[in-house]
Amino acid sequence: MHTLPVALGAIDYLSIVRQSSPVELAVLALLVAVSVVSWALIAVKAVQLNRARDQSITFLDTFWKGSRLDAIYQSARNLPSSPISRVFCAGYEELSKLAQSKDGHENAMSERLGGIENVERALNRASTSQITELEARVSFLGTVGATAPFVGLFGTVMGILSAFNEIAEKGNASLSTVAAPIGNALVATAAGLFAAIPAVVAYNSFVSRIKVFDTEMANFSSDFLNIIKRHFFK
């Protein structure tokens, strides 16, 4: 009776690494490195978006309950992770510049309209900047999700080719000869899926959440413009 070297259903990964070809080892090393980077990025972006969500809720509550823009501005500066508060700060700073340039004189209609347009441009620039910041490095997850399975498949194909070459040299094509090397080669495909699946899930989640921030910033910009039109550009 033969003793099994590995428990039934278990996988001897160390043995697989030892029997892998240089190409397979390179593919596995690449996929492991990409997976580690992906998980680190997922953690960082999740913390960033959660903080942005919490601080945005706090800012909006302060904004709609506040009565003085200068007081709201001071509160907003203490919420740097909120993209909406950053948009408000950009619009308020532009509005302050316009208020200082009036010199106590009534502006012409063209100057009023130009002032509104300046504030609107400042809000749009801030919104674009915040979206760019939120989207930073998220595309890496999309790339991993799209390419990791193919990299793993490449490693599997190269492993199977190596196994068939070995079989051809030995002249033995029994199941016991074929099963082990082909099974080892399939580990590369599994590694590719292991790297790709969480990256795709996280990428879709982050893109969806960023779209919500984009919509909220657009809505806030519209509301803020309406407020300043009523109170500052009569």
Backbone as CSV, one residue per row, in Angstrom:
resi,resn,N_x,N_y,N_z,CA_x,CA_y,CA_z,C_x,C_y,C_z
1,MET,0.843,-1.197,0.000,0.000,0.000,0.000,0.873,1.240,0.000
2,HIS,0.620,2.172,-0.918,1.414,3.385,-1.061,0.863,4.480,-0.149
3,THR,1.755,5.275,0.416,1.368,6.399,1.258,1.292,7.666,0.425
4,LEU,0.185,8.358,0.492,0.026,9.595,-0.269,0.888,10.681,0.342
5,PRO,1.698,11.418,-0.470,2.566,12.464,0.062,1.784,13.676,0.523
6,VAL,0.585,13.852,-0.016,-0.227,15.015,0.325,-1.611,14.534,0.707
7,ALA,-2.227,15.155,1.677,-3.568,14.760,2.107,-4.548,14.870,0.961
8,LEU,-5.544,14.023,0.975,-6.543,14.011,-0.084,-7.225,15.371,-0.201
9,GLY,-7.262,15.932,-1.415,-7.912,17.205,-1.644,-7.009,18.397,-1.431
10,ALA,-5.792,18.179,-0.864,-4.865,19.288,-0.625,-3.977,19.477,-1.841
11,ILE,-3.379,20.660,-1.916,-2.490,20.984,-3.033,-1.119,21.322,-2.474
12,ASP,-0.102,20.658,-2.977,1.268,20.925,-2.546,1.831,22.056,-3.411
13,TYR,1.638,23.293,-2.967,2.061,24.449,-3.755,3.579,24.516,-3.891
14,LEU,4.297,24.101,-2.870,5.755,24.126,-2.938,6.260,23.191,-4.032
15,SER,5.612,22.040,-4.138,5.981,21.095,-5.188,5.663,21.666,-6.566
16,ILE,4.539,22.378,-6.669,4.166,22.989,-7.952,5.196,24.023,-8.372
17,VAL,5.651,24.829,-7.414,6.652,25.856,-7.723,7.963,25.209,-8.171
18,ARG,8.342,24.137,-7.490,9.591,23.463,-7.846,9.543,22.866,-9.246
19,GLN,8.378,22.382,-9.643,8.245,21.721,-10.942,7.900,22.694,-12.067
20,SER,7.670,23.942,-11.758,7.269,24.911,-12.779,8.460,25.335,-13.636
21,SER,8.150,25.665,-14.871,9.175,26.182,-15.776,9.460,27.643,-15.443
22,PRO,10.566,28.192,-15.951,10.866,29.614,-15.704,9.740,30.554,-16.136
23,VAL,9.079,30.241,-17.255,7.983,31.088,-17.724,6.815,31.031,-16.746
24,GLU,6.488,29.826,-16.282,5.400,29.688,-15.315,5.716,30.422,-14.019
25,LEU,6.951,30.309,-13.562,7.352,31.001,-12.339,7.243,32.512,-12.505
26,ALA,7.648,33.000,-13.679,7.560,34.438,-13.941,6.110,34.904,-13.936
27,VAL,5.226,34.116,-14.546,3.802,34.458,-14.581,3.208,34.449,-13.181
28,LEU,3.524,33.421,-12.396,3.002,33.337,-11.030,3.515,34.491,-10.171
29,ALA,4.799,34.824,-10.314,5.366,35.934,-9.543,4.692,37.251,-9.916
30,LEU,4.451,37.441,-11.210,3.794,38.664,-11.670,2.373,38.761,-11.117
31,LEU,1.641,37.659,-11.166,0.256,37.665,-10.684,0.179,37.873,-9.172
32,VAL,1.113,37.281,-8.441,1.132,37.487,-6.992,1.418,38.951,-6.669
33,ALA,2.394,39.537,-7.373,2.740,40.948,-7.142,1.564,41.855,-7.478
34,VAL,0.908,41.590,-8.612,-0.236,42.407,-9.025,-1.383,42.266,-8.031
35,SER,-1.595,41.050,-7.530,-2.671,40.828,-6.567,-2.410,41.592,-5.278
36,VAL,-1.159,41.581,-4.806,-0.817,42.307,-3.582,-1.040,43.805,-3.767
37,VAL,-0.591,44.341,-4.907,-0.778,45.767,-5.186,-2.258,46.108,-5.294
38,SER,-3.027,45.228,-5.921,-4.464,45.466,-6.076,-5.165,45.535,-4.725
39,TRP,-4.850,44.591,-3.840,-5.489,44.590,-2.525,-5.103,45.830,-1.718
40,ALA,-3.833,46.236,-1.846,-3.407,47.461,-1.146,-4.160,48.673,-1.686
41,LEU,-4.289,48.746,-3.013,-4.994,49.871,-3.630,-6.476,49.858,-3.263
42,ILE,-7.070,48.670,-3.219,-8.478,48.557,-2.830,-8.686,49.104,-1.425
43,ALA,-7.779,48.753,-0.514,-7.895,49.240,0.864,-7.756,50.757,0.928
44,VAL,-6.776,51.301,0.202,-6.542,52.753,0.223,-7.732,53.517,-0.357
45,LYS,-8.234,53.051,-1.503,-9.348,53.753,-2.148,-10.633,53.617,-1.334
46,ALA,-10.832,52.469,-0.702,-12.027,52.296,0.125,-12.019,53.273,1.291
47,VAL,-10.858,53.429,1.925,-10.740,54.392,3.033,-10.961,55.815,2.524
48,GLN,-10.370,56.144,1.366,-10.521,57.491,0.804,-11.981,57.806,0.492
49,LEU,-12.677,56.881,-0.139,-14.063,57.133,-0.521,-14.991,57.152,0.692
50,ASN,-14.716,56.307,1.673,-15.531,56.330,2.890,-15.359,57.648,3.640
51,ARG,-14.118,58.111,3.715,-13.873,59.391,4.384,-14.533,60.538,3.612
52,ALA,-14.449,60.483,2.282,-15.085,61.516,1.461,-16.597,61.516,1.657
53,ARG,-17.185,60.338,1.755,-18.628,60.223,1.966,-19.032,60.809,3.325
54,ASP,-18.306,60.428,4.367,-18.641,60.907,5.718,-18.481,62.420,5.832
55,GLN,-17.374,62.950,5.303,-17.147,64.391,5.410,-18.106,65.179,4.518
56,SER,-18.522,64.613,3.410,-19.490,65.293,2.543,-20.848,65.409,3.228
57,ILE,-21.251,64.355,3.924,-22.509,64.404,4.670,-22.438,65.487,5.742
58,THR,-21.303,65.536,6.440,-21.119,66.561,7.477,-21.156,67.956,6.880
59,PHE,-20.492,68.153,5.736,-20.471,69.479,5.112,-21.854,69.909,4.651
60,LEU,-22.568,69.010,3.978,-23.899,69.374,3.477,-24.828,69.729,4.619
61,ASP,-24.722,69.022,5.715,-25.531,69.345,6.888,-25.185,70.741,7.410
62,THR,-23.879,71.047,7.444,-23.437,72.380,7.894,-23.880,73.461,6.920
63,PHE,-23.804,73.187,5.639,-24.135,74.182,4.611,-25.615,74.561,4.665
64,TRP,-26.477,73.565,4.704,-27.904,73.862,4.639,-28.449,74.396,5.963
65,LYS,-27.742,74.170,7.057,-28.163,74.723,8.338,-27.528,76.081,8.622
66,GLY,-26.449,76.409,7.895,-25.734,77.655,8.140,-26.429,78.851,7.510
67,SER,-26.083,80.026,8.010,-26.676,81.260,7.484,-25.616,82.233,6.953
68,ARG,-24.354,81.993,7.296,-23.267,82.869,6.847,-22.254,82.044,6.059
69,LEU,-21.964,82.511,4.835,-21.045,81.771,3.986,-19.632,81.740,4.556
70,ASP,-19.214,82.820,5.220,-17.863,82.839,5.771,-17.700,81.783,6.872
71,ALA,-18.730,81.596,7.688,-18.680,80.566,8.728,-18.686,79.167,8.110
72,ILE,-19.485,78.999,7.058,-19.518,77.708,6.361,-18.164,77.424,5.723
73,TYR,-17.534,78.476,5.196,-16.218,78.325,4.560,-15.184,77.834,5.573
74,GLN,-15.204,78.388,6.771,-14.259,77.965,7.802,-14.497,76.498,8.179
75,SER,-15.752,76.098,8.233,-16.052,74.695,8.535,-15.609,73.780,7.392
76,ALA,-15.816,74.267,6.162,-15.464,73.458,4.994,-13.965,73.205,4.909
77,ARG,-13.176,74.163,5.358,-11.725,73.996,5.308,-11.239,72.911,6.264
78,ASN,-12.061,72.559,7.227,-11.725,71.478,8.150,-12.186,70.117,7.647
79,LEU,-12.739,70.098,6.434,-13.211,68.844,5.831,-12.524,68.643,4.477
80,PRO,-11.200,68.498,4.471,-10.469,68.454,3.200,-10.723,67.214,2.360
81,SER,-11.237,66.156,2.955,-11.480,64.927,2.195,-12.805,64.928,1.453
82,SER,-13.654,65.931,1.740,-14.942,66.012,1.062,-14.809,66.736,-0.270
83,PRO,-15.114,66.089,-1.381,-15.036,66.785,-2.667,-16.049,67.924,-2.775
84,ILE,-17.183,67.785,-2.131,-18.202,68.838,-2.198,-17.743,70.070,-1.433
85,SER,-17.101,69.878,-0.283,-16.601,71.030,0.466,-15.482,71.733,-0.293
86,ARG,-14.678,70.967,-1.029,-13.605,71.567,-1.831,-14.193,72.394,-2.966
87,VAL,-15.278,71.908,-3.558,-15.956,72.660,-4.615,-16.520,73.955,-4.046
88,PHE,-17.154,73.876,-2.884,-17.691,75.072,-2.246,-16.588,76.088,-1.961
89,CYS,-15.459,75.626,-1.444,-14.347,76.529,-1.126,-13.870,77.261,-2.374
90,ALA,-13.776,76.540,-3.494,-13.344,77.167,-4.743,-14.340,78.234,-5.180
91,GLY,-15.647,77.931,-5.094,-16.658,78.915,-5.471,-16.687,80.100,-4.526
92,TYR,-16.541,79.848,-3.235,-16.570,80.939,-2.251,-15.363,81.859,-2.432
93,GLU,-14.193,81.290,-2.676,-12.993,82.108,-2.869,-13.122,82.997,-4.107
94,GLU,-13.716,82.463,-5.164,-13.931,83.286,-6.368,-14.960,84.369,-6.087
95,LEU,-15.986,84.034,-5.333,-16.997,85.016,-4.973,-16.394,86.122,-4.109
96,SER,-15.477,85.776,-3.217,-14.818,86.770,-2.370,-13.979,87.730,-3.205
97,LYS,-13.317,87.199,-4.222,-12.536,88.071,-5.111,-13.437,89.068,-5.825
98,LEU,-14.588,88.610,-6.259,-15.527,89.500,-6.954,-16.064,90.562,-5.995
99,ALA,-16.353,90.157,-4.753,-16.867,91.121,-3.773,-15.825,92.194,-3.471
100,GLN,-14.564,91.831,-3.431,-13.508,92.788,-3.154,-13.259,93.727,-4.322
101,SER,-13.566,93.262,-5.539,-13.312,94.093,-6.725,-14.440,95.083,-7.018
102,LYS,-15.551,94.993,-6.278,-16.675,95.901,-6.535,-16.376,97.327,-6.084
103,ASP,-15.592,97.451,-5.010,-15.226,98.780,-4.466,-16.445,99.604,-4.080
104,GLY,-17.515,98.932,-3.680,-18.698,99.646,-3.207,-19.549,100.249,-4.293
105,HIS,-19.266,99.992,-5.572,-20.038,100.560,-6.679,-20.925,99.499,-7.300
106,GLU,-22.039,99.967,-7.822,-22.973,99.050,-8.493,-22.365,98.600,-9.814
107,ASN,-22.320,97.318,-10.055,-21.746,96.794,-11.289,-22.763,96.852,-12.427
108,ALA,-22.216,96.950,-13.615,-23.060,96.881,-14.808,-23.550,95.448,-14.989
109,MET,-24.625,95.318,-15.778,-25.196,93.985,-15.990,-24.161,93.035,-16.580
110,SER,-23.347,93.505,-17.529,-22.339,92.643,-18.141,-21.318,92.174,-17.116
111,GLU,-20.972,93.068,-16.155,-20.009,92.703,-15.122,-20.614,91.678,-14.170
112,ARG,-21.904,91.824,-13.882,-22.571,90.859,-13.014,-22.568,89.467,-13.645
113,LEU,-22.934,89.430,-14.916,-22.968,88.154,-15.620,-21.571,87.543,-15.696
114,GLY,-20.572,88.387,-15.914,-19.201,87.892,-15.942,-18.789,87.336,-14.601
115,GLY,-19.238,87.983,-13.510,-18.938,87.468,-12.177,-19.550,86.110,-11.938
116,ILE,-20.779,85.942,-12.367,-21.451,84.643,-12.211,-20.704,83.567,-12.994
117,GLU,-20.289,83.935,-14.196,-19.566,82.973,-15.029,-18.230,82.594,-14.404
118,ASN,-17.570,83.548,-13.762,-16.304,83.246,-13.085,-16.513,82.243,-11.956
119,VAL,-17.555,82.470,-11.174,-17.855,81.548,-10.082,-18.201,80.165,-10.644
120,GLU,-18.983,80.141,-11.701,-19.366,78.862,-12.310,-18.154,78.112,-12.835
121,ARG,-17.230,78.844,-13.474,-16.007,78.199,-13.965,-15.166,77.652,-12.813
122,ALA,-15.104,78.412,-11.722,-14.350,77.941,-10.556,-14.957,76.658,-10.002
123,LEU,-16.278,76.595,-9.942,-16.950,75.384,-9.458,-16.695,74.203,-10.386
124,ASN,-16.746,74.454,-11.688,-16.519,73.374,-12.662,-15.082,72.864,-12.598
125,ARG,-14.127,73.803,-12.473,-12.727,73.392,-12.369,-12.500,72.545,-11.114
126,ALA,-13.074,72.983,-10.005,-12.917,72.241,-8.753,-13.550,70.857,-8.857
127,SER,-14.718,70.770,-9.488,-15.389,69.472,-9.647,-14.539,68.517,-10.484
128,THR,-14.000,69.036,-11.583,-13.149,68.206,-12.444,-11.907,67.737,-11.701
129,SER,-11.306,68.640,-10.929,-10.116,68.285,-10.152,-10.418,67.204,-9.120
130,GLN,-11.579,67.309,-8.466,-11.946,66.325,-7.454,-12.231,64.956,-8.072
131,ILE,-12.887,64.937,-9.212,-13.151,63.666,-9.895,-11.842,63.013,-10.315
132,THR,-10.906,63.824,-10.826,-9.601,63.292,-11.218,-8.881,62.686,-10.020
133,GLU,-8.973,63.359,-8.874,-8.331,62.848,-7.659,-8.982,61.560,-7.177
134,LEU,-10.307,61.493,-7.233,-11.001,60.285,-6.796,-10.731,59.107,-7.729
135,GLU,-10.558,59.393,-9.008,-10.336,58.327,-9.988,-8.881,57.878,-10.063
136,ALA,-7.987,58.571,-9.359,-6.568,58.247,-9.443,-6.320,56.779,-9.075
137,ARG,-5.638,56.081,-9.971,-5.210,54.684,-9.790,-6.349,53.674,-9.829
138,VAL,-7.585,54.129,-9.962,-8.697,53.170,-10.076,-8.596,52.403,-11.395
139,SER,-8.099,53.055,-12.438,-7.968,52.388,-13.736,-7.030,51.183,-13.658
140,PHE,-6.091,51.211,-12.693,-5.190,50.059,-12.524,-5.988,48.806,-12.198
141,LEU,-7.014,48.951,-11.359,-7.852,47.800,-11.011,-8.592,47.267,-12.231
142,GLY,-9.074,48.193,-13.069,-9.743,47.766,-14.291,-8.796,47.017,-15.223
143,THR,-7.557,47.496,-15.302,-6.557,46.834,-16.141,-6.239,45.442,-15.617
144,VAL,-6.078,45.326,-14.297,-5.809,44.014,-13.694,-6.966,43.063,-13.958
145,GLY,-8.183,43.548,-13.772,-9.349,42.705,-13.989,-9.469,42.215,-15.427
146,ALA,-9.029,43.053,-16.368,-9.156,42.688,-17.786,-8.019,41.797,-18.278
147,THR,-6.826,41.948,-17.699,-5.651,41.259,-18.252,-5.165,40.069,-17.429
148,ALA,-5.411,40.065,-16.111,-4.877,38.994,-15.267,-5.315,37.593,-15.720
149,PRO,-6.598,37.367,-16.107,-6.964,36.024,-16.567,-6.178,35.578,-17.797
150,PHE,-5.877,36.515,-18.692,-5.125,36.162,-19.902,-3.662,35.885,-19.577
151,VAL,-3.107,36.631,-18.619,-1.736,36.345,-18.187,-1.675,34.950,-17.565
152,GLY,-2.673,34.637,-16.723,-2.727,33.303,-16.138,-2.899,32.225,-17.197
153,LEU,-3.731,32.493,-18.189,-3.935,31.536,-19.277,-2.651,31.327,-20.070
154,PHE,-1.895,32.396,-20.258,-0.610,32.280,-20.946,0.316,31.347,-20.175
155,GLY,0.376,31.515,-18.854,1.198,30.626,-18.042,0.746,29.182,-18.131
156,THR,-0.577,28.980,-18.162,-1.111,27.624,-18.280,-0.742,26.988,-19.614
157,VAL,-0.876,27.752,-20.683,-0.539,27.233,-22.018,0.933,26.848,-22.094
158,MET,1.791,27.733,-21.561,3.219,27.426,-21.585,3.519,26.192,-20.730
159,GLY,2.805,26.048,-19.603,3.001,24.875,-18.756,2.563,23.593,-19.449
160,ILE,1.446,23.659,-20.157,0.957,22.474,-20.879,1.903,22.106,-22.020
161,LEU,2.404,23.112,-22.721,3.385,22.840,-23.793,4.622,22.163,-23.222
162,SER,5.081,22.659,-22.070,6.253,22.049,-21.434,5.962,20.612,-21.022
163,ALA,4.731,20.376,-20.524,4.355,19.019,-20.116,4.319,18.070,-21.301
164,PHE,3.775,18.524,-22.421,3.711,17.672,-23.611,5.096,17.386,-24.174
165,ASN,5.974,18.371,-24.106,7.350,18.139,-24.566,8.029,17.076,-23.710
166,GLU,7.780,17.148,-22.401,8.358,16.148,-21.492,7.796,14.759,-21.765
167,ILE,6.479,14.706,-22.048,5.845,13.427,-22.367,6.417,12.847,-23.649
168,ALA,6.633,13.736,-24.633,7.188,13.278,-25.911,8.596,12.731,-25.737
169,GLU,9.382,13.357,-24.872,10.743,12.883,-24.648,10.758,11.524,-23.949
170,LYS,9.838,11.336,-22.976,9.785,10.081,-22.232,9.041,8.994,-22.988
171,GLY,8.185,9.389,-23.924,7.420,8.418,-24.691,6.354,7.724,-23.878
172,ASN,5.896,8.380,-22.816,4.879,7.786,-21.938,3.732,8.785,-21.792
173,ALA,2.544,8.430,-22.257,1.390,9.337,-22.223,0.282,8.809,-21.332
174,SER,0.644,8.069,-20.287,-0.378,7.550,-19.381,-0.956,8.692,-18.546
175,LEU,-2.110,8.413,-17.939,-2.787,9.434,-17.153,-1.923,9.920,-15.993
176,SER,-1.199,9.028,-15.362,-0.354,9.417,-14.238,0.765,10.349,-14.680
177,THR,1.205,10.213,-15.912,2.273,11.073,-16.435,1.735,12.435,-16.826
178,VAL,0.519,12.459,-17.401,-0.048,13.699,-17.933,-0.709,14.549,-16.845
179,ALA,-1.356,13.904,-15.882,-2.206,14.626,-14.927,-1.435,15.644,-14.097
180,ALA,-0.309,15.248,-13.529,0.412,16.145,-12.610,0.913,17.416,-13.283
181,PRO,1.652,17.329,-14.414,2.145,18.571,-15.023,1.037,19.473,-15.557
182,ILE,-0.025,18.873,-16.114,-1.129,19.699,-16.615,-1.881,20.332,-15.449
183,GLY,-2.086,19.572,-14.382,-2.732,20.135,-13.192,-1.924,21.286,-12.613
184,ASN,-0.608,21.146,-12.576,0.255,22.226,-12.092,0.144,23.457,-12.985
185,ALA,0.036,23.229,-14.297,-0.058,24.354,-15.228,-1.334,25.146,-15.022
186,LEU,-2.402,24.460,-14.620,-3.684,25.142,-14.417,-3.664,26.082,-13.211
187,VAL,-2.678,25.942,-12.338,-2.572,26.838,-11.192,-2.389,28.280,-11.654
188,ALA,-1.716,28.474,-12.784,-1.512,29.831,-13.300,-2.846,30.485,-13.658
189,THR,-3.753,29.712,-14.256,-5.084,30.250,-14.568,-5.836,30.606,-13.289
190,ALA,-5.734,29.730,-12.287,-6.392,30.018,-11.007,-5.815,31.288,-10.379
191,ALA,-4.496,31.462,-10.473,-3.870,32.666,-9.925,-4.346,33.910,-10.661
192,GLY,-4.525,33.796,-11.983,-5.026,34.927,-12.760,-6.431,35.323,-12.346
193,LEU,-7.279,34.328,-12.118,-8.647,34.613,-11.667,-8.649,35.183,-10.255
194,PHE,-7.764,34.669,-9.406,-7.678,35.171,-8.032,-7.295,36.648,-8.013
195,ALA,-6.441,37.056,-8.940,-6.048,38.468,-9.017,-7.135,39.311,-9.675
196,ALA,-7.843,38.739,-10.658,-8.783,39.529,-11.463,-10.120,39.761,-10.780
197,ILE,-10.668,38.758,-10.119,-12.034,38.859,-9.599,-12.190,39.987,-8.576
198,PRO,-11.357,40.054,-7.523,-11.524,41.177,-6.583,-11.254,42.527,-7.225
199,ALA,-10.333,42.566,-8.201,-10.031,43.833,-8.875,-11.241,44.328,-9.660
200,VAL,-11.932,43.429,-10.352,-13.120,43.815,-11.131,-14.244,44.274,-10.210
201,VAL,-14.474,43.522,-9.132,-15.537,43.888,-8.187,-15.257,45.267,-7.586
202,ALA,-14.017,45.482,-7.149,-13.654,46.769,-6.542,-13.735,47.894,-7.573
203,TYR,-13.282,47.639,-8.795,-13.313,48.667,-9.843,-14.748,49.120,-10.112
204,ASN,-15.657,48.178,-10.283,-17.054,48.538,-10.541,-17.666,49.299,-9.368
205,SER,-17.335,48.872,-8.157,-17.857,49.548,-6.969,-17.331,50.981,-6.884
206,PHE,-16.031,51.162,-7.099,-15.444,52.490,-6.987,-15.960,53.428,-8.078
207,VAL,-16.079,52.920,-9.295,-16.588,53.752,-10.394,-18.010,54.209,-10.096
208,SER,-18.833,53.301,-9.570,-20.210,53.648,-9.231,-20.255,54.723,-8.146
209,ARG,-19.421,54.593,-7.132,-19.409,55.568,-6.048,-18.885,56.925,-6.514
210,ILE,-17.916,56.906,-7.398,-17.373,58.168,-7.923,-18.413,58.887,-8.776
211,LYS,-19.215,58.128,-9.518,-20.290,58.742,-10.301,-21.294,59.445,-9.386
212,VAL,-21.554,58.856,-8.221,-22.459,59.489,-7.255,-21.879,60.817,-6.789
213,PHE,-20.569,60.838,-6.495,-19.919,62.092,-6.097,-20.000,63.126,-7.223
214,ASP,-19.818,62.675,-8.453,-19.895,63.591,-9.597,-21.275,64.226,-9.683
215,THR,-22.310,63.413,-9.529,-23.678,63.929,-9.563,-23.949,64.880,-8.400
216,GLU,-23.485,64.523,-7.211,-23.709,65.369,-6.041,-22.988,66.711,-6.172
217,MET,-21.783,66.705,-6.734,-21.068,67.967,-6.934,-21.772,68.841,-7.967
218,ALA,-22.294,68.222,-9.014,-23.032,68.986,-10.016,-24.296,69.587,-9.415
219,ASN,-25.011,68.812,-8.625,-26.232,69.321,-7.984,-25.902,70.442,-7.005
220,PHE,-24.842,70.257,-6.215,-24.473,71.292,-5.255,-24.049,72.571,-5.968
221,SER,-23.282,72.438,-7.039,-22.845,73.617,-7.794,-24.036,74.404,-8.315
222,SER,-25.046,73.683,-8.818,-26.245,74.343,-9.321,-26.982,75.068,-8.201
223,ASP,-27.122,74.416,-7.049,-27.802,75.041,-5.910,-27.023,76.259,-5.403
224,PHE,-25.717,76.124,-5.324,-24.888,77.220,-4.826,-24.949,78.428,-5.766
225,LEU,-24.941,78.169,-7.058,-25.061,79.267,-8.031,-26.404,79.972,-7.885
226,ASN,-27.460,79.222,-7.695,-28.780,79.840,-7.515,-28.815,80.719,-6.267
227,ILE,-28.156,80.262,-5.217,-28.137,81.032,-3.971,-27.395,82.348,-4.151
228,ILE,-26.233,82.299,-4.764,-25.449,83.527,-4.909,-26.078,84.470,-5.944
229,LYS,-26.786,83.925,-6.906,-27.485,84.789,-7.847,-28.576,85.588,-7.135
230,ARG,-29.286,84.928,-6.228,-30.367,85.593,-5.510,-29.844,86.630,-4.520
231,HIS,-28.705,86.383,-3.902,-28.240,87.235,-2.826,-27.110,88.194,-3.196
232,PHE,-26.355,87.882,-4.260,-25.187,88.708,-4.589,-25.249,89.340,-5.971
233,PHE,-26.148,88.879,-6.823,-26.208,89.420,-8.182,-27.629,89.862,-8.505
234,LYS,-28.213,90.590,-7.612,-29.571,91.085,-7.815,-29.571,92.195,-8.827
